[in-house]
Amino acid sequence: MATKTKKLGLNGRLTSQAEKEDKGFFKKLAVGLIPFIGAGIMSAHFLIKNVVLQPKEDPGWSYTCAGGVCTIEEDEQETKNTAVRPKEPTSKVVIKKQPTFQDELKELSEYHQITPLIVNQIKDITASEYSKNTLEQMLSETTKYEEYFRQAASETGLDSALIKAYLTSESGHKNLSPHAKSNKGAIGPAQMLIRAAKESGLKIIRNENGQIVYDERRDPQKAIVGSAKYLKKYIDFYNDLVIGIASYNFGPGNTNKMMRDKRTDTFSVLFRNVPETRTYTLRVISRALIAKDPHKYEMNIKQKPSYHQQREAADEYTTKKEESIYKIFPNPTRRDLENIKYLNPAILNLEHIPPDVMIYLPERVYEPTRPRRI
């Protein structure tokens, strides 16, 4: 009995010791795993926040975790020992403001040293009641052909204000009249000579006797667009608006010779002793600035009935051979003939209209018959 009790006592003691050892082992294991579990949670949080949620951007650094501690290692090309990586600046789209017509003229005027001259020219125009009223009448007359000035600007790239200033300077007090004629033989609202008209693509038709029977220099649309193209040739040749205008008046041959002799392209030096061209160029530029913004200079521009709209309301007829208006438009009244001449100023002889000419035929005007005297 004593031996059995000892074994049991011994077995009991051994059993109790094993249980204690097992419990101590699991306790040590749990304590040892705690740092690793914490490191794993930190690593998972770190990965989710910086890698999973931002997979498209290369952060420029890598990380390592060991013993429950995570360290950040930056790439070689990145700046080291920086606590916070600076944010790269976002690129901004900068839209450049296109220079206005006034800006271009201002820059050219400064280059050619004529800014004070232009300022004085504008003051002279606006200060004098006569000069101001004259320019107001001229610019008011241009409103009648507004559609043609826009067409000319579109086809040449020139500003419509410049074309208006150029034509009012050419036409002068004739107010863009289709029937205007100078002493030198320049005709129409643009005062074009035959050579300039042909270079601009305008048609001039003569009869068997050599007389002009059809002249597109008198047609407002053809003359405005054609003259703008002619001026553009000079501006493009010199690649300079100021010298281009001056050479139009002075002649390209004379301008080139002067530039070679004086070895400069500055207007103020070239045309110092050429008063006519100097005055003409300054007048065109000054009027262009005023025409571009007439309200700024308190100009009273009156709107005239649109010539283009009057043509649009008329019927169109193209001649196939030489024809008379009395066959095309039988029994016209005096008012009818006046309207036909007004809409077709290029036709100089209504009884002998050449072939391949388009005619604008207005609506008939019926004049009341006067009672006969008894």
C-alpha positions in Angstrom: 0.0 0.0 0.0 2.8 2.3 0.8 4.5 1.7 -2.6 1.2 2.4 -4.5 0.7 5.6 -2.6 4.2 6.7 -3.5 3.6 6.1 -7.2 0.4 7.8 -7.2 2.0 10.6 -5.3 4.9 10.6 -7.7 2.6 10.3 -10.7 0.5 13.1 -9.3 3.5 15.3 -8.9 4.8 14.5 -12.3 1.4 15.2 -13.9 1.1 18.5 -12.2 4.6 19.5 -13.3 3.8 18.7 -17.0 0.7 20.7 -17.0 2.6 23.6 -15.5 5.3 23.2 -18.2 2.7 23.1 -21.0 1.0 26.2 -19.7 4.3 28.0 -19.4 5.2 27.1 -23.0 2.0 28.4 -24.5 2.3 31.6 -22.5 5.8 32.2 -23.7 4.7 31.4 -27.2 1.8 34.0 -27.0 4.1 36.6 -25.5 6.7 36.0 -28.2 4.1 36.2 -31.1 2.6 39.6 -29.9 5.3 41.8 -31.6 5.0 39.8 -34.8 1.3 40.1 -34.8 1.6 43.9 -34.2 4.1 44.2 -36.9 1.9 42.3 -39.3 -1.1 44.6 -38.5 1.1 47.6 -39.0 2.5 46.2 -42.3 -1.0 45.4 -43.6 -2.2 48.9 -42.7 0.8 50.4 -44.3 0.4 48.4 -47.5 -3.4 49.1 -47.8 -2.9 52.9 -47.2 0.2 53.5 -49.4 0.2 50.7 -52.0 -3.3 49.4 -52.5 -5.1 52.7 -52.3 -2.5 54.4 -54.5 -1.3 51.8 -57.0 -0.7 54.1 -59.9 2.0 56.4 -58.4 5.6 55.3 -57.7 6.3 56.6 -54.2 10.0 56.6 -54.8 10.8 54.6 -51.7 10.6 51.0 -50.4 9.9 49.6 -46.9 11.1 46.6 -44.9 9.7 45.1 -41.7 11.8 43.0 -39.3 11.3 42.3 -35.7 8.1 44.2 -35.6 9.8 47.4 -36.8 9.2 48.8 -40.3 11.8 51.1 -41.9 11.4 53.2 -45.0 14.2 53.3 -47.6 14.3 56.0 -50.3 15.5 55.5 -53.8 19.0 56.6 -54.6 17.9 59.5 -56.9 15.6 60.8 -54.2 16.7 63.2 -51.6 17.6 61.4 -48.3 16.8 62.2 -44.7 13.6 64.0 -45.6 10.8 63.7 -43.2 8.0 64.5 -45.7 8.3 64.0 -49.4 7.4 67.3 -51.2 4.4 67.3 -53.5 5.3 67.9 -57.1 3.7 71.0 -58.6 0.8 70.4 -61.0 1.3 71.7 -64.5 -1.0 74.6 -65.4 -2.3 75.4 -68.9 -1.4 78.9 -69.7 -3.5 80.5 -72.5 -1.7 83.3 -74.3 -3.8 86.3 -75.1 -3.8 87.0 -78.8 -2.5 90.5 -79.6 -5.2 92.8 -80.9 -5.0 95.0 -84.0 -4.3 98.0 -81.8 -1.5 96.0 -80.1 0.2 95.2 -83.4 -0.1 98.8 -84.6 1.4 100.0 -81.3 4.3 97.7 -81.6 5.0 98.7 -85.2 4.6 102.4 -84.4 7.2 102.1 -81.6 9.6 100.2 -83.9 9.3 102.8 -86.7 9.4 105.7 -84.2 6.1 107.2 -85.2 4.0 106.8 -82.1 4.0 110.6 -81.2 3.2 111.4 -84.8 0.1 109.1 -84.8 -1.0 110.4 -81.4 -0.8 114.0 -82.8 -2.6 113.0 -86.0 -5.5 111.5 -84.0 -5.7 114.6 -81.9 -5.8 116.8 -85.0 -8.7 114.8 -86.4 -10.8 114.7 -83.3 -10.1 118.3 -82.2 -11.1 119.9 -85.5 -14.9 119.9 -86.0 -14.4 119.9 -89.8 -12.0 117.0 -89.8 -14.1 115.0 -87.4 -17.3 115.5 -89.4 -15.6 114.6 -92.6 -14.3 111.3 -91.2 -17.7 110.6 -89.6 -19.3 110.9 -93.1 -16.7 108.7 -94.6 -17.0 106.0 -92.0 -20.8 106.2 -92.1 -20.5 105.5 -95.9 -18.5 102.4 -95.2 -21.5 100.9 -93.3 -23.3 100.6 -96.6 -20.7 98.1 -97.7 -20.1 96.4 -94.3 -20.5 92.8 -95.7 -17.9 93.5 -98.4 -15.4 94.8 -95.9 -15.9 91.6 -93.8 -15.4 89.5 -97.0 -12.2 91.4 -97.8 -10.9 90.9 -94.3 -11.7 87.2 -94.4 -10.0 86.7 -97.7 -6.8 88.7 -96.9 -6.4 88.4 -93.2 -6.2 92.2 -92.9 -8.4 94.0 -90.3 -11.6 95.5 -91.7 -10.8 98.8 -89.9 -7.5 99.0 -91.8 -9.3 98.3 -95.2 -11.8 101.1 -94.4 -9.0 103.5 -93.5 -7.1 102.7 -96.6 -10.1 103.1 -98.9 -11.4 106.3 -97.3 -7.9 107.7 -97.7 -7.9 106.7 -101.4 -11.4 107.9 -102.1 -11.2 111.1 -100.1 -14.2 113.3 -100.3 -15.7 111.1 -103.0 -17.1 108.9 -100.2 -16.5 105.5 -101.9 -18.6 106.5 -104.9 -18.6 104.0 -107.8 -18.4 106.8 -110.3 -15.5 108.6 -108.7 -12.6 109.4 -111.1 -9.3 111.1 -110.4 -7.1 113.2 -112.7 -4.7 110.2 -113.1 -7.5 107.9 -114.3 -8.1 106.1 -111.0 -11.7 104.9 -110.9 -14.3 103.6 -108.4 -14.5 103.5 -104.6 -11.0 102.1 -104.4 -9.5 104.6 -107.0 -7.8 101.8 -108.9 -5.8 102.2 -112.1 -6.2 99.7 -114.9 -2.9 97.9 -114.1 -3.8 97.5 -110.4 -7.3 96.3 -111.3 -5.9 93.6 -113.6 -3.4 92.4 -111.0 -6.3 92.1 -108.5 -8.3 90.0 -110.9 -10.9 92.6 -111.8 -12.5 92.5 -115.3 -12.4 95.4 -117.7 -14.2 94.8 -121.1 -13.9 97.0 -124.1 -16.0 97.0 -127.3 -14.8 96.9 -130.9 -14.0 100.6 -130.8 -11.8 100.3 -127.7 -14.3 101.9 -125.4 -14.8 100.5 -121.9 -18.3 99.0 -121.6 -17.9 97.0 -118.4 -15.6 98.0 -115.5 -15.5 96.1 -112.3 -13.5 98.9 -110.6 -16.9 100.6 -110.3 -18.5 97.5 -108.6 -18.3 98.1 -104.8 -17.9 94.4 -103.9 -15.3 93.7 -106.6 -13.4 96.9 -105.9 -13.3 96.6 -102.1 -12.1 92.9 -102.1 -9.7 93.4 -105.0 -8.1 96.5 -103.6 -7.6 94.8 -100.2 -5.8 91.9 -102.0 -3.7 94.4 -103.8 -2.6 96.1 -100.6 -1.9 92.7 -99.0 0.7 92.0 -101.7 2.7 95.0 -100.5 2.4 94.2 -96.8 3.4 90.6 -97.4 6.3 91.6 -99.6 7.9 93.7 -96.9 6.4 91.7 -94.0 5.6 95.0 -92.4 2.3 96.8 -92.4 3.7 100.3 -92.1 6.3 99.9 -94.9 3.7 98.1 -97.0 1.2 101.0 -96.8 4.0 103.5 -97.6 5.3 101.5 -100.6 1.8 101.3 -102.0 1.8 105.1 -102.2 5.5 105.7 -103.0 6.0 102.6 -105.2 7.9 99.4 -104.4 10.8 100.3 -106.7 11.4 103.7 -105.1 11.0 102.1 -101.6 13.5 99.4 -102.3 16.1 101.9 -103.7 15.7 104.1 -100.6 16.1 101.1 -98.3 19.3 100.1 -100.1 20.7 103.7 -100.0 19.9 104.4 -96.4 20.5 100.8 -95.2 17.5 100.9 -92.9 13.9 99.8 -92.8 12.7 102.3 -90.3 9.8 104.4 -91.6 10.8 107.6 -89.7 14.3 107.6 -91.4 13.2 106.4 -94.8 10.4 108.8 -95.5 11.7 111.8 -93.5 12.0 113.9 -96.7 9.0 112.4 -98.5 6.1 114.4 -97.1 3.3 113.1 -99.4 4.0 109.4 -98.5 4.7 110.2 -94.9 1.3 112.1 -94.5 -0.6 109.3 -96.4 0.8 106.5 -94.2 0.1 108.3 -90.9 -3.4 109.2 -92.1 -4.2 105.5 -92.9 -2.9 104.2 -89.6 -4.6 107.0 -87.5 -7.9 106.4 -89.3 -7.6 102.6 -88.8 -7.3 103.1 -85.0 -10.3 105.4 -85.0 -12.4 103.1 -87.2 -11.5 100.1 -85.0 -13.0 101.8 -81.9 -15.1 104.9 -83.0 -16.9 105.2 -79.6 -13.5 105.7 -77.9 -13.0 108.8 -80.0 -16.6 110.0 -79.8 -17.3 109.5 -83.5 -20.9 109.6 -84.5 -21.2 106.8 -87.1 -24.6 106.6 -88.8 -25.8 103.3 -90.2 -26.6 103.3 -93.9 -28.9 100.9 -95.8 -27.0 97.7 -96.7 -26.1 97.7 -100.4 -25.6 93.9 -100.2 -29.1 93.3 -98.9 -30.5 95.4 -101.7 -28.7 93.2 -104.2 -29.9 90.1 -102.4 -33.5 91.2 -102.8 -33.0 91.6 -106.6 -33.2 88.9 -109.3 -30.0 87.7 -111.0 -29.5 87.3 -114.7 -26.3 86.3 -116.6 -26.0 87.4 -120.2 -25.1 84.7 -122.8 -24.3 87.1 -125.6 -24.4 90.9 -126.0 -27.8 92.0 -124.9 -29.8 95.1 -124.2 -31.5 95.8 -120.9 -34.7 96.6 -122.9 -35.0 93.0 -123.9 -34.0 91.6 -120.5 -36.2 94.0 -118.6 -39.0 95.1 -121.1 -40.6 98.5 -120.7 -38.6 99.8 -117.7 -39.8 103.0 -116.1 -37.4 105.9 -115.3 -37.2 104.7 -111.7 -36.5 101.1 -112.9 -33.5 102.3 -115.0 -32.1 104.3 -112.1 -32.3 101.3 -109.8 -30.7 99.0 -112.4 -27.8 101.5 -112.8 -27.5 101.8 -109.0 -27.2 98.0 -108.5 -25.0 97.5 -111.6 -22.5 100.4 -111.7 -19.9 98.3 -113.6 -22.2 98.3 -116.7 -21.5 101.5 -118.6 -23.9 101.0 -121.5 -27.3 99.3 -120.8 -28.0 98.9 -124.5 -24.8 96.9 -125.2 -24.2 94.6 -122.2 -21.3 92.2 -123.0 -21.7 88.4 -122.6 -21.0 86.5 -119.3 -22.0 89.5 -117.2 -24.3 89.0 -114.2 -27.0 91.7 -113.8 -29.1 92.5 -110.7 -32.7 93.2 -111.7 -34.6 95.1 -109.0 -38.4 94.8 -108.4 -40.4 96.9 -110.9 -41.5 100.3 -109.8 -44.9 101.3 -111.2 -45.1 105.1 -111.6 -48.6 106.6 -111.5 -49.8 108.1 -114.8 -50.4 111.8 -114.9 -53.8 113.0 -116.1 -53.7 114.5 -119.6 -54.5 118.1 -119.9 -57.6 118.9 -122.0 
